[in-house]
Amino acid sequence: MTEPAATALQGDPPPKTPGSTPATSPVGAPVSVSGNPLRDPRDRRLPRVPEPCALVVFGVTGDLARKKLLPGIYDLANRGLLPPDFVLLGFARRDWGDGEFEDLARKSAQEYARTAWNEEVWKRLAGNIKFVPGSFDDNEAFDTLCETLDELRASHGIKGNAAFYLSIPPSMFPVVLEQMERTGMASNKQSGGWRRVVVEKPFGHDLESALELNRLVDKVFTPQDVFRIDHYLGKETVQNIMALRFANQLFEPVWNSNYVDSVQFTMAEDGGIGGRAAFYDATGAARDVLQNHLLQLLALTAMEEPVEFSPEAIRTEKIKVLRAISLPDNLAEYAIRGQYDQGWLAGERSVGYRAEKDIKPDSKTETYVAVRLGIETRRWAGVPFYIRTGKRLPRRVTEIGVLFKKAPHLPFSRTDTEELGHNQLVIRVQPDEGVTLKFGSKVPGTAMEVRDVAMDFLYGEAFTEASPEAYERLILDVLIGDATLFPRNDEVEASWRVIDPLEDFWAGQEPYLYRAGEWGPKEADEMLARDGRVWRRP
Ligand code: BG6
């Protein structure tokens, strides 16, 4: 991670670091950070505060903006992490003025923000909320946006600094990017400050479209100014994979094929497809979450130690893993696709996927995937990486289970010793964020009876404060210019190289059905059973 932009100790005068804001009056902080009563007590170092800038959100009336982006911006303001005169600029096809947009932003923040409501903070933020109405093919609207940014340079001292968040359907990317190119809005040189773009997933639909998208974005923005959001990387526990592995001596020596039997990734959701039928039906689970979130988790779990904690060093290690991924020879047995059928969840009847609103009754789209991948490196050769994800599973849980080989010999009496499982290190990404270590232990009593037990680390118990929301963290990183937690274009491409052959194999096939409320189709269990293993029960 790059050094924090502003790192004076509490009580010190505000620093004058080049490229950072003197932390004098960030939005939400009354005057100085050191005297900021709203400051998050977790930030023992002075918080990283971006330079004065504007954040332009395209598609600001959409679900993502309302549920995640606007609340995340409020949370940042509430923690005193936005710069003075930070400007939030919404762009959408609504006949709105600044007031209507402010209303929407207020409601979103009140409903979805993580931190408590503070009217004072809101008033300061709301004073700098602007709206530009228009459609994406409307030249005039983009000219107005451009002029607005120019005016803000003088009125708000944003020095031309602006980040553009594309919270829009991928089909609209080319249009918006072309407008930015036409108006010169994307140019650092022309603006006199920095210009960055944030691209939401999906990054394409396959390798070819991802290459095309990358080509388009790179034509308009320089690569270091492109931030591809994979919100899993903004989750505290996902970042903790690196801390766990590289800040400790304990795990790395056994983190390889000599000691690891297999690794299991589970991303289970109890929810269905919500109101996203059209998107989901054209996408499916593999493209929706395997290509990005899950392969990123795999890359962080399997990568070598980066030479330094910098964006390029970390991305360089991740890409090596992604390129070393191998698919099984027998896809029919080791790449299982499922679709939820009707069933029961939490005592309620749940309809099948094909009966969901706006889903075709003969849809073959998968809502569940389980695959076995390999990583062809010296460290991991021969270790299976099992990944599964699905909707309408019994509960929402994401975890990584590293299962170690069994002890080669047990000197205890067979009659006193239960069938011991594998030693396991389980990283719980969500909920109940934490880490569990499973190992055999003596049962109290006179006999030498051994049984599996669990040792738990829970974020909620070890730390008093709640983790920031992923989007809160990632928006701040964009404004600071820290790209550590954003996949690079070659990572995206390498991931599609894994997904494309799977999609080709599955094309036209019926997915296996599973009942809503169950852990996926039986074929996924059979896949592990074939290897003499079972899925962990999260
Ligand atoms: C999104 C997917 O990227 O991640 C959704 O498009 C999925 O289908 C969501 O539900 C899960 O995110 P989280 O943070 O709730 O685990």
Boltz pocket constraint, residues with backbone or C-beta under 6 A from the ligand:
constraints:
  - pocket:
      binder: B
      contacts: [[A, 269], [A, 272], [A, 288], [A, 289], [A, 398]]
      max_distance: 6.0
